[in-house]
Amino acid sequence: MPEVQKISCHCGEIELEVSHELGRLEECNCSTCARSGFIHWKVPVEAVRLVTQKRRLSVYLWRDVDGGHHFCPTCGTALLRTGYRDRISVNARCLKGVDVFTLDIARLDGRNEMPPGPEV
């Protein structure tokens, strides 16, 4: 059984548990990730459980309605990214008790490899 990892926002209003082995992590330089400092840990949707019930996450949608940047409306911490079909990207910077400087993090050139969003 995989170890349960705990994540939270800065103010502690939102806490989640992730039942999945801490594996491949990616840092991306796309326009959103570069600004938020998000480190992606993609896990199956069913591995993520909201611990602080009846709390709301705010979401910023930019490409389509099923993919977004989920963050705490109180402190602004980016916790999750959706839109990967059967996976959720958890922000590894929000892992409790884990020093991100000790983790092996791959780089993704999202700025050049992802298709551009729609013209606005």
ROKOL-483817 format. One record per residue (C-alpha): x, y, z; residue in one letter; residue number from 1. Coordinates in nm, 4 decimals, always signed. Each point is the difference from the previous one (the first is absolute). Layout:
[pt [X, Y, Z], a, NUM] ...
This chain:
[pt [+0.0000, +0.0000, +0.0000], m, 1] [pt [+0.1447, +0.3417, -0.0931], p, 2] [pt [+0.0923, +0.2488, +0.2687], e, 3] [pt [-0.2537, +0.2771, +0.0524], v, 4] [pt [+0.1472, +0.3425, -0.0718], q, 5] [pt [-0.1622, +0.3072, +0.1532], k, 6] [pt [-0.0201, +0.3333, -0.1781], i, 7] [pt [-0.1384, +0.3342, +0.1063], s, 8] [pt [-0.0181, +0.3619, -0.1014], c, 9] [pt [+0.2001, +0.2637, +0.1879], h, 10] [pt [-0.2805, +0.1060, +0.2363], c, 11] [pt [-0.1151, -0.3586, +0.0694], g, 12] [pt [-0.3595, +0.0554, -0.1117], e, 13] [pt [+0.0324, -0.2781, -0.2583], i, 14] [pt [+0.1607, -0.3363, +0.0688], e, 15] [pt [+0.0108, -0.3027, -0.2245], l, 16] [pt [+0.1434, -0.3513, +0.0159], e, 17] [pt [+0.1626, -0.1778, -0.2903], v, 18] [pt [+0.0198, -0.3798, +0.0124], s, 19] [pt [+0.2739, -0.0540, -0.2558], h, 20] [pt [+0.3730, -0.0550, -0.0021], e, 21] [pt [+0.1921, +0.3212, -0.0433], l, 22] [pt [+0.1366, -0.0420, -0.3503], g, 23] [pt [+0.0893, +0.2000, -0.3067], r, 24] [pt [-0.0173, +0.3754, +0.0518], l, 25] [pt [+0.0097, +0.2669, -0.2688], e, 26] [pt [+0.0715, +0.3695, +0.0039], e, 27] [pt [-0.1437, +0.1871, -0.2984], c, 28] [pt [+0.0820, +0.3386, -0.1496], n, 29] [pt [-0.3388, +0.0687, -0.1636], c, 30] [pt [-0.1604, +0.3369, +0.0695], s, 31] [pt [-0.2057, -0.1303, +0.2947], t, 32] [pt [+0.2528, -0.2298, +0.1707], c, 33] [pt [+0.2830, +0.2525, -0.0318], a, 34] [pt [-0.2070, +0.2539, +0.1914], r, 35] [pt [-0.1316, -0.2348, +0.2700], s, 36] [pt [+0.3075, -0.2184, +0.0607], g, 37] [pt [-0.2154, -0.3137, -0.0361], f, 38] [pt [+0.1882, -0.3340, +0.0140], i, 39] [pt [-0.2150, -0.2713, -0.1596], h, 40] [pt [-0.0557, -0.3377, +0.1630], w, 41] [pt [-0.2561, -0.1731, -0.2200], k, 42] [pt [-0.2058, -0.2626, +0.1801], v, 43] [pt [-0.3219, -0.1940, -0.0736], p, 44] [pt [-0.3158, +0.1995, +0.0792], v, 45] [pt [-0.1127, -0.2599, +0.2543], e, 46] [pt [+0.3266, +0.0430, +0.1962], a, 47] [pt [-0.0961, +0.3529, +0.1149], v, 48] [pt [-0.2361, +0.0555, +0.2926], r, 49] [pt [-0.1155, +0.3312, +0.1493], l, 50] [pt [+0.0561, -0.0106, +0.3769], v, 51] [pt [-0.1464, +0.3380, +0.0931], t, 52] [pt [-0.3583, -0.0608, -0.0978], q, 53] [pt [-0.2300, +0.2837, -0.1021], k, 54] [pt [+0.2897, +0.2156, -0.1116], r, 55] [pt [+0.0058, +0.1523, -0.3403], r, 56] [pt [+0.2794, +0.0221, -0.2493], l, 57] [pt [+0.0028, +0.2858, -0.2445], s, 58] [pt [+0.0794, -0.0855, -0.3590], v, 59] [pt [+0.1497, +0.1888, -0.2888], y, 60] [pt [-0.0993, -0.1490, -0.3374], l, 61] [pt [+0.1939, +0.1011, -0.3079], w, 62] [pt [-0.0060, -0.2549, -0.2820], r, 63] [pt [-0.3187, -0.1979, +0.0545], d, 64] [pt [-0.2649, -0.0633, +0.2644], v, 65] [pt [+0.1438, -0.3259, +0.1344], d, 66] [pt [+0.3585, +0.1146, +0.0567], g, 67] [pt [+0.0897, +0.2560, +0.2573], g, 68] [pt [+0.2270, +0.1389, +0.2651], h, 69] [pt [-0.1545, -0.0658, +0.3450], h, 70] [pt [+0.1094, +0.2212, +0.2869], f, 71] [pt [-0.0981, +0.1108, +0.3497], c, 72] [pt [-0.2193, +0.3111, -0.0148], p, 73] [pt [+0.1406, +0.1209, +0.3328], t, 74] [pt [+0.3795, -0.0232, -0.0422], c, 75] [pt [+0.0229, -0.0540, -0.3770], g, 76] [pt [+0.2119, -0.3166, +0.0155], t, 77] [pt [-0.0221, -0.2108, -0.3174], a, 78] [pt [-0.0811, -0.3572, +0.1048], l, 79] [pt [-0.1232, -0.1937, -0.3035], l, 80] [pt [-0.0231, +0.0022, -0.3773], r, 81] [pt [-0.2700, -0.1907, -0.1851], t, 82] [pt [-0.0608, -0.0755, -0.3653], g, 83] [pt [+0.2204, -0.3074, -0.0346], y, 84] [pt [-0.2959, -0.2392, -0.0458], r, 85] [pt [+0.0544, -0.2717, +0.2639], d, 86] [pt [+0.2738, +0.1827, +0.1917], r, 87] [pt [+0.0333, +0.3019, +0.2257], i, 88] [pt [+0.3178, +0.1988, +0.0333], s, 89] [pt [+0.0781, +0.0721, +0.3631], v, 90] [pt [+0.2373, +0.2847, +0.0856], n, 91] [pt [+0.2970, -0.1745, +0.1646], a, 92] [pt [+0.0905, +0.3310, +0.1661], r, 93] [pt [-0.3049, -0.0541, +0.2235], c, 94] [pt [+0.1167, -0.3357, +0.1396], l, 95] [pt [+0.0159, +0.0124, +0.3781], k, 96] [pt [+0.3345, -0.1001, +0.1481], g, 97] [pt [+0.1792, -0.0277, -0.3362], v, 98] [pt [+0.2883, +0.2260, -0.0998], d, 99] [pt [-0.0401, +0.0533, -0.3754], v, 100] [pt [+0.3748, +0.0692, -0.0270], f, 101] [pt [+0.0583, -0.3722, +0.0711], t, 102] [pt [-0.2280, -0.1214, -0.2820], l, 103] [pt [+0.0984, -0.1043, -0.3512], d, 104] [pt [-0.1917, +0.2357, -0.2283], i, 105] [pt [-0.0005, -0.0267, -0.3799], a, 106] [pt [-0.0484, +0.3060, -0.2173], r, 107] [pt [-0.2752, +0.0358, -0.2597], l, 108] [pt [+0.0300, +0.2694, -0.2667], d, 109] [pt [-0.3691, +0.0872, +0.0021], g, 110] [pt [+0.0688, +0.3454, -0.1385], r, 111] [pt [+0.1112, -0.1526, -0.3321], n, 112] [pt [-0.1556, -0.3485, -0.0018], e, 113] [pt [-0.3632, +0.0721, +0.0937], m, 114] [pt [-0.2378, +0.1327, -0.2620], p, 115] [pt [-0.1055, +0.3604, +0.0545], p, 116] [pt [-0.3380, +0.0759, +0.1483], g, 117] [pt [-0.2781, +0.1702, -0.1954], p, 118] [pt [+0.0404, +0.3572, -0.1174], e, 119] [pt [-0.1830, +0.2468, +0.2237], v, 120] 
